[in-house]
Amino acid sequence: MPGKLEQLVIKLLQKDPEKRFHHIGEIRAELCSAKRLLDNGERRPEAKRTLPSIAVLPFTNMSPDPENEYFSDGLAEELINALSKIEGLHMTARTSAFRFRGKDLDIREIGKQLNVSNVLEGSVRKTGNRLRITAQLINVADGYHLWSEKYDRELEDVFAIQDEITLAIVDKLKVKLLGKEKSGLAKHYTDNFEVYDLYLKGRHYLSTFTEAGARKSLHYFQQVIQKDPNYALAYGGVGGAHFMLCMLGKLPPSEAMPRAKSELLKAIELDDSIAEVHAWLGDLYLEYELDWSSAERELKKAIELKPNSPEAHQFYSDYLSTTGNVKEALAEAERARDLDPFSAISHTILIWQLFLSGQFKRVIEHCQKALEAEPSFLIQLHLWWALHRENRLKEALAECKVFLSLYINGEIIAAMDRGNAESGFKGAMLAAAQKMVELSKIQYITPYMIATFFALAEDDDQTLHWLERAYEERDQYFQALHTIGVETDWNRVRGHPRFTVLLKKIGLEK
């Protein structure tokens, strides 16, 4: 029907009388106008289909023991994982939804910030062998409760409760499920509550994205495997923890990545349908094994299994930029950011794609805004890089010091100050690189980062030497070897025969 007629109906239904028509003559005039359009063959243009959208907030822990928060978080995360598999539903990722924990904000404001039309909130009380769960699905526009339910059950009934909540949401949001999505929603990996509880603890600590959290998660995942050797998710957790320790620079790639790969492959052997495992494996092929075809296969599989996975879109964005598809890479990065708008990782990936496309002013703006919310060594890294590209050297040096204080230690900063006093910015970079070489004998410092500082100091021989070391060690420093074909830090040495040989070894000669 003509859009004009739809507008008329909406105006008739306004709750505020002042926003409705004040005289029947106004309605007649609008109807005559709509009829003329209809008689002239005008129809409403085909509207772009808008997906229903939802954010699952962290469930409030009402248990006597505050340590049980991992369990209430786990329940919310299980619902997020189930709903994320539905292609016809826009789902906010865990990181962003959980940002509102404990904040006294109106549901409408939360919905606005997350850009969703519906919010699920609830509470969990776990006492002895009993479980009380409440859940409410709320329409953001008017605060209306679309659905609510209370469950008083035994602990072992948690799996059935999860299914009931998920299917209720699907029903109320009028989402049509495909056959493969129906089977995926009802899938559980164990009926043993003790095993499930240990797994939730492991996932809770892994989500902290810290060295201590990753190591603690390994303790719980390994307990799960001891009790249930066929628990595929636990192997994925072990693989993910080793990958994370490597990304954080806390384990050398030669130690972390082969172990991560074997655990991820074991998880796939047990269950080929876990999107996160395929995403981690795809990124491992990309960054460590430099195997482009396997990386593409695994990342596309992850997106197929879970269209709303921000990690899958992040890693696929990285793959696309590596292979020279910068425009498509930026689109994937924006998709990941929309799915997880408050995640430092999502913003970092988007910032990196803007950086590769030479939009340094936008990089600086994004970094400064993100850092207002929370410190992040990855975003700090891109900020000082972009300031350097804009030739704002004094600011770049100051932000570089902040990055180093977050990532390594103050010894390098002291060396930089001495180098800067002697010969300016290049002197500071050279002093930092030399100090890193010294420290690398007693602690792990990534060769790629050392090469970066030598490049900024314009020491070509040392730049090439440390890049070659990075290749030998399959360095996992953020945006490492697989990006050297498109990264501008290496422009000074790009024509050198040693760099050409390195590109061929990596498979990026084209």
Secondary structure, 3 states (H helix, E strand, C coil): CCHHHHHHHHHHCCCCHHHCCCCHHHHHHHHHHHHHHHHCCCCCCCCCCCCCEEEECCCEECCCCHHHHHHHHHHHHHHHHHHHCCCCCEECCHHHHHHHCCCCCCHHHHHHHHCCCEEEEEEEEEECCEEEEEEEEEECCCCCEEEEEEEEEEHHHHHHHHHHHHHHHHHHCCCCCCHHHHHHHCCCCCCCHHHHHHHHHHHHHHCCCCHHHHHHHHHHHHHHHHHCCCCHHHHHHHHHHHHHHHHCCCCCHHHHHHHHHHHHHHHHHHCCCCHHHHHHHHHHHHHCCCCHHHHHHHHHHHHHHCCCCHHHHHHHHHHHHHCCCHHHHHHHHHHHHHHCCCCHHHHHHHHHHHHHCCCHHHHHHHHHHHHHHCCCHHHHHHHHHHHHHCCCHHHHHHHHHHHHHHHCCHHHHHHHHHHHHHHHHHHHHHHHHHHHHHHCCCCCCCHHHHHHHHHHCCCHHHHHHHHHHHHHHCCCCCCCHHHCCCCHHHCCCCCCHHHHHHHHHHCCCC
